[in-house]
């Protein structure tokens, strides 16, 4: 999760250091692997990632006595450096849930789907601690992932938003991720209890967010094109519900329930272009701290509203494109497709659009924040208002509020 403000991170309480990647890498690359040398450094600027410490790691290894040397380019995701951050993001739990996703859930998805399923970076190993058998997170907790930037992957500009080609690839990735997740209740229903143990929403609502929300609603109230809809927007979520979390969860038995990212916007997507044609040909999902069991359509709505170019001109086309891709994958998996028939799909969209609106409104300020502005104290800028006007316009046209 990101906090793109100019206020910078709080002073560190801990020095976060990757000490010894060898035992972690042996889990994936074999017991004979030897780390000959490694170096690590911060991958992101201070304040660009708030929920964890992200390091780029270069490792020189041999997979056996007579093997050739290999160079691995990895990303180490570790605990944030302050107690405050660890409390806000419930790091003791969210680190475990992210490890579960990479080590168990994604392999389960791959076992269910016979086609290519590479929607996340390759995981090279995880550890809760450097202590053998530890079941609690400590300073050495780490998730080692491939460094996709070395392979030419990049993050799109959040201020420009995703154009048609980037959006189509992102929606394809999302639809495949969701459809395979939905298939678990049909193909591996006993596994749902295990998923539910980890797929709990992060309680990031709290009373502290209300001043931020009040500021956004005030900006909408002061704008001639959105002011008359503010009362309707307020009615989409109960304040007591928001105080707990703006992430909506469902029971695993609900027909629509599957693992959803909940925070899939432009900064949590990595894209790749074909070297010969220059066309966008892949998208990876990253940062799974806040995933939970919910309707997949909240991810779709959140992505389209926060990350498409601000005129949102492909909104309807992308809704339909997502529906068709999800249908195709479910058919490949031999699962029922009734949920994604047009009438059922549109009925659920109306429900999820209302539930997700506050989350979308709050995130719009994050997306459109400019250099020198502060997320909490700066007024809503014109870039954000342009996006909000279009979002409200779509909601009104579709009778979602």
QUIRASUL-V920524 format. One record per pair of residues at least 12 apart in sequence whose ideal C-beta (glycine too) atoms are under 8 Angstrom apart, sorted by sequence separation. I is the first residue (numbers start at 1). J is the second residue. D is the distance in Angstrom with one decimal. If there is no record, write none. Layout:
BEGIN
i=<I	I>
j=<J	J>
d=<D	D>
END
This chain:
BEGIN
i=<22	42	43	59	60	79	129	271	369	22	42	43	58	59	127	128	217	220	270	327	368	370	21	41	42	58	106	127	269	270	304	326	20	40	41	57	58	59	127	247	269	304	365	368	369	40	57	58	79	126	217	269	270	368	21	40	56	57	106	126	217	268	269	323	367	39	40	56	57	102	126	268	300	38	39	56	57	125	268	300	323	365	368	18	38	55	56	103	123	124	364	367	38	54	55	77	102	123	124	264	18	37	38	54	123	124	300	323	17	37	54	55	103	122	123	364	35	36	53	54	102	121	122	261	263	364	35	36	52	53	121	35	36	52	53	263	34	52	53	99	121	261	263	361	364	33	34	52	53	262	33	51	99	210	213	261	262	33	50	261	262	296	319	361	32	33	260	360	29	32	43	96	210	259	260	262	30	32	36	95	209	210	259	260	25	29	30	51	259	260	50	258	260	264	21	25	40	205	207	257	258	260	262	9	16	18	51	52	205	206	209	257	262	265	8	9	21	51	205	256	257	258	260	261	264	265	269	357	8	16	18	50	52	205	256	260	263	264	7	51	205	256	262	266	6	9	96	102	203	204	205	252	256	265	266	5	95	203	204	251	265	353	4	51	102	202	204	247	249	250	357	3	4	92	99	201	249	250	357	3	92	98	202	247	249	250	353	2	75	91	95	201	248	354	2	3	25	201	247	248	353	354	1	2	95	201	297	301	350	1	200	349	350	1	74	248	350	297	301	349	72	297	301	21	295	119	298	302	306	21	297	301	305	196	295	297	119	195	295	298	302	306	18	79	119	298	302	306	310	117	193	301	305	18	79	192	199	202	307	192	201	298	302	306	16	79	16	78	113	117	16	78	195	14	16	77	78	15	76	77	14	76	77	113	185	13	14	76	77	109	112	185	12	13	75	12	13	74	75	113	11	74	75	109	112	9	10	74	75	109	112	185	9	73	74	185	310	10	73	182	184	10	112	312	9	108	112	182	310	73	181	310	181	312	181	311	312	315	108	178	310	306	177	178	305	312	108	256	177	255	204	305	57	174	202	1	202	201	305	57	104	105	174	202	56	201	199	200	256	105	199	201	170	199	28	29	28	173	28	101	196	27	100	195	265	25	26	170	24	25	24	97	170	266	24	96	97	169	265	24	97	21	23	43	162	248	161	166	23	93	158	248	94	158	177	248	157	158	173	20	156	173	19	155	169	172	173	174	90	155	168	169	173	246	247	89	90	156	169	170	246	155	165	166	169	182	155	156	165	181	88	154	155	242	246	153	154	166	237	24	153	154	178	236	237	25	153	236	24	152	237	19	21	149	151	152	178	236	237	148	174	236	16	21	152	18	148	233	14	174	233	174	233	153	171	174	153	171	170	148	167	170	167	167	220	217	162	213	216	161	162	163	179	187	216	161	162	167	171	175	179	183	186	161	174	178	182	187	213	216	121	158	160	161	172	176	180	186	213	216	164	168	171	175	176	179	183	186	212	167	171	175	179	183	168	172	176	180	182	209	4	105	171	175	179	179	182	101	233	219	219	223	226	121	212	226	229	119	120	212	215	216	225	119	120	121	211	215	219	223	236	118	119	120	219	223	226	229	235	225	229	120	220	225	233	219	232	220	229	102	101	98	101	97	98	97	97	94	94	89	159	158	159	159	113	115	114	113	113	112	159	51	52	51	1	4	2	1	1	1	4	3	2	5	4	6	6	6	7	5	6	7	5	5	4	5	3>
j=<34	54	55	71	72	91	141	283	381	35	55	56	71	72	140	141	230	233	283	340	381	383	35	55	56	72	120	141	283	284	318	340	35	55	56	72	73	74	142	262	284	319	380	383	384	56	73	74	95	142	233	285	286	384	38	57	73	74	123	143	234	285	286	340	384	57	58	74	75	120	144	286	318	57	58	75	76	144	287	319	342	384	387	38	58	75	76	123	143	144	384	387	59	75	76	98	123	144	145	285	40	59	60	76	145	146	322	345	40	60	77	78	126	145	146	387	59	60	77	78	126	145	146	285	287	388	60	61	77	78	146	61	62	78	79	289	61	79	80	126	148	288	290	388	391	61	62	80	81	290	62	80	128	239	242	290	291	63	80	291	292	326	349	391	63	64	291	391	61	64	75	128	242	291	292	294	63	65	69	128	242	243	292	293	59	63	64	85	293	294	85	293	295	299	57	61	76	241	243	293	294	296	298	46	53	55	88	89	242	243	246	294	299	302	46	47	59	89	243	294	295	296	298	299	302	303	307	395	47	55	57	89	91	244	295	299	302	303	47	91	245	296	302	306	47	50	137	143	244	245	246	293	297	306	307	47	137	245	246	293	307	395	47	94	145	245	247	290	292	293	400	47	48	136	143	245	293	294	401	48	137	143	247	292	294	295	398	48	121	137	141	247	294	400	49	50	72	248	294	295	400	401	49	50	143	249	345	349	398	50	249	398	399	51	124	298	400	348	352	400	124	349	353	74	348	173	352	356	360	76	352	356	360	252	351	353	176	252	352	355	359	363	76	137	177	356	360	364	368	176	252	360	364	78	139	252	259	262	367	253	262	359	363	367	78	141	79	141	176	180	80	142	259	79	81	142	143	81	142	143	81	143	144	180	252	81	82	144	145	177	180	253	81	82	144	82	83	144	145	183	82	145	146	180	183	81	82	146	147	181	184	257	82	146	147	258	383	84	147	256	258	85	187	387	85	184	188	258	386	150	258	387	259	390	260	390	391	394	188	258	390	387	259	260	387	394	191	339	261	339	290	391	144	261	289	89	290	290	394	147	194	195	264	292	147	292	291	292	348	198	292	294	264	293	123	124	124	269	125	198	293	125	198	293	363	124	125	269	124	125	125	198	271	367	126	198	199	271	367	127	200	125	127	147	266	352	266	271	130	200	265	355	202	266	285	356	266	267	282	130	266	283	130	266	280	283	284	285	202	267	280	281	285	358	359	202	203	269	282	283	359	269	279	280	283	296	270	271	280	296	204	270	271	358	362	270	271	283	354	142	271	272	296	354	355	144	272	355	144	272	357	140	142	270	272	273	299	357	358	270	296	358	139	144	275	142	272	357	139	299	358	300	361	282	300	303	284	303	303	284	304	307	307	308	361	361	307	358	361	307	308	309	325	333	362	308	309	314	318	322	326	330	333	309	322	326	330	335	361	364	270	307	309	310	321	325	329	335	362	365	314	318	321	325	326	329	333	336	362	318	322	326	330	335	321	325	329	333	335	362	158	259	325	329	333	335	339	259	392	379	380	385	388	284	375	389	392	283	284	376	379	380	389	284	285	286	376	380	384	388	401	284	285	286	385	389	392	395	401	392	396	288	388	393	401	388	401	392	401	288	288	288	291	288	289	289	291	289	290	289	367	367	368	370	329	332	332	332	333	333	383	287	289	289	263	267	267	287	289	290	366	366	366	369	369	371	372	373	374	373	374	375	374	375	375	376	375>
d=<7.0	7.1	5.9	7.3	7.9	5.4	6.2	5.4	7.6	4.1	6.2	4.2	6.7	4.4	6.7	5.2	5.8	6.9	7.0	4.7	6.2	7.0	5.9	6.5	7.5	7.4	5.9	6.4	5.5	4.6	5.7	5.2	7.6	4.5	5.8	7.8	6.0	6.3	5.6	5.1	7.1	7.4	6.1	4.1	7.8	6.8	7.5	7.8	6.8	6.9	7.1	6.7	6.0	3.9	5.9	4.5	7.5	4.4	7.5	4.8	6.9	6.7	7.3	5.4	7.6	7.3	7.6	7.6	6.9	7.2	7.0	5.4	7.9	6.3	5.3	6.1	5.1	5.0	4.7	7.2	7.2	5.2	6.0	7.7	6.5	7.0	7.9	6.9	7.0	4.2	5.4	7.2	4.2	6.4	4.2	7.5	4.0	7.0	6.7	6.2	4.8	7.6	6.9	7.4	5.7	6.7	5.4	5.2	7.9	4.5	5.9	6.8	5.8	6.8	8.0	5.1	6.0	4.5	7.5	7.8	6.2	4.3	4.4	6.1	6.6	5.6	7.3	6.5	5.3	4.4	5.0	5.5	6.3	6.5	6.3	7.6	6.6	6.7	5.9	4.3	5.5	6.7	5.0	6.7	7.1	5.7	5.1	5.5	6.0	4.6	7.2	6.2	7.1	7.7	7.3	7.6	6.0	5.2	7.1	5.6	6.0	7.6	7.1	7.6	6.2	7.9	6.4	6.4	7.2	4.5	6.1	6.9	7.9	5.5	6.5	7.1	5.9	7.5	6.7	7.2	7.4	7.7	7.5	7.4	7.2	6.0	7.9	6.8	6.4	4.7	6.4	6.9	7.1	5.2	6.9	6.8	6.3	7.9	5.8	4.8	7.8	5.6	7.1	5.5	4.3	5.9	7.9	7.7	5.1	6.4	7.9	6.7	6.9	6.7	5.9	5.1	5.9	4.5	5.1	8.0	7.2	5.6	6.1	5.3	6.5	6.4	7.7	6.9	5.0	7.9	6.3	7.9	7.7	5.2	4.4	4.8	7.7	5.3	7.3	7.8	4.5	7.1	7.6	7.3	7.8	6.8	6.8	6.4	6.0	5.9	5.5	5.7	7.7	4.6	4.1	6.7	5.0	4.8	7.1	7.6	4.8	6.5	7.6	7.5	7.6	6.6	7.4	6.4	5.0	5.6	7.7	6.3	6.9	7.1	6.2	5.1	5.7	5.2	6.9	8.0	5.1	6.2	6.4	5.7	5.4	6.4	7.3	6.1	7.4	6.6	5.4	3.8	5.3	6.0	5.9	4.0	7.7	7.5	7.1	7.4	4.1	6.6	7.4	6.4	7.8	4.8	7.9	7.5	7.5	6.0	7.2	7.9	7.4	4.2	5.9	6.3	5.7	5.7	6.1	7.7	7.3	5.7	5.7	7.7	6.3	4.9	5.0	6.0	6.2	7.7	4.3	5.1	4.6	5.0	7.6	8.0	6.2	6.7	5.0	6.8	6.5	4.9	5.0	6.9	5.2	4.7	6.1	6.3	8.0	7.0	7.4	6.9	7.5	7.0	6.7	4.2	5.5	8.0	7.2	7.6	7.2	7.9	7.2	5.2	5.0	5.7	6.2	6.4	7.9	6.8	7.9	5.1	6.6	7.5	5.3	6.8	7.9	7.3	5.3	4.3	5.1	7.3	8.0	5.0	7.0	6.3	7.4	5.7	6.8	7.8	5.9	7.4	3.8	4.8	7.4	6.0	5.3	5.1	4.8	7.8	7.3	6.5	7.3	4.6	5.7	7.7	5.1	6.3	5.0	7.0	7.2	7.4	7.4	7.3	5.5	7.9	7.2	5.7	4.1	7.9	7.3	7.3	5.7	7.9	7.8	7.3	7.2	4.5	5.3	4.2	3.5	4.7	4.7	4.9	7.8	6.3	7.2	5.9	7.1	5.7	6.5	8.0	8.0	7.0	7.8	6.5	6.8	6.5	7.7	6.1	7.5	5.2	7.3	7.8	6.9	7.2	4.6	7.1	8.0	7.5	7.8	6.8	6.5	7.7	6.0	4.1	6.0	6.0	6.1	7.9	5.1	7.6	8.0	4.6	7.6	7.6	5.3	7.9	5.1	7.5	6.3	4.6	4.5	6.9	6.6	5.9	7.8	5.5	7.3	5.6	3.9	4.2	7.8	7.3	7.0	6.9	7.1	6.8	6.8	5.2	7.4	7.9	7.5	8.0	6.0	7.8	7.0	5.9	7.9	7.8	7.6	4.9	6.6	4.6	6.6	7.3	7.8	5.9	8.0	7.0	5.3	4.4	6.6	7.3	5.1	7.4	7.3	7.5	6.3	6.4	8.0	7.1	6.4	5.6	7.5	7.0	7.4	7.0	6.6	4.8	4.5	7.2	6.7	5.5	4.5	7.1	6.2	6.1	4.6	7.3	7.3	6.8	7.5	6.2	7.2	4.3	5.9	7.5	7.9	6.6	6.4	7.6	3.6	4.3	6.9	7.0	4.9	6.9	5.8	5.8	7.4	6.2	7.9	7.9	7.1	7.1	6.9	4.7	5.0	5.2	7.8	6.5	6.9	6.5	7.5	6.4	7.7	6.1	6.3	5.9	7.7	6.4	7.3	7.7	7.3	6.5	6.7	7.3	6.5	6.3	7.8	7.6	7.7	5.8	7.6	7.9	5.2	6.8	5.3	6.1	5.6	6.1	7.7	7.3	6.3	5.5	6.7	6.3	5.4	4.9	4.6	6.8	8.0	3.9	6.9	6.2	6.9	7.5	7.8	7.8	7.7	7.3	6.9	5.8	8.0	6.9	6.7	5.0	6.4	6.4	5.9	7.4	5.8	3.8	8.0	3.7	4.6	7.1	6.6	6.0	4.9	4.4	5.0	4.9	6.6	5.5	5.4	7.0	7.0	7.5	7.9	6.7	7.1	6.7	7.0	7.9	7.6	7.8	7.6	7.2	3.9	6.0	6.5	5.7	7.8	5.9	5.5	7.6	5.9	6.2	7.9	6.6	5.3	6.3	5.6	6.6	7.7	7.1	7.8	7.7	6.3	7.8	5.6	7.2	6.7	6.9	4.8	7.7	7.7	7.5	6.4	7.9	6.4	7.7	6.1	7.6	4.2	7.3	6.2	7.9	5.0	5.0	6.7	7.5	6.1	7.6	7.1	4.6	7.4	6.2	8.0	5.4	7.1	7.6	7.5	6.7	7.6	7.5	6.5	6.6	7.2	7.7	7.3	5.4	6.1	7.9	5.2	6.4	6.1	6.9	6.4	7.9	7.5	6.8	5.5	7.1	5.9	7.1	5.8	7.4	6.3	7.9	5.2	4.5	7.4	7.7	6.8>
END
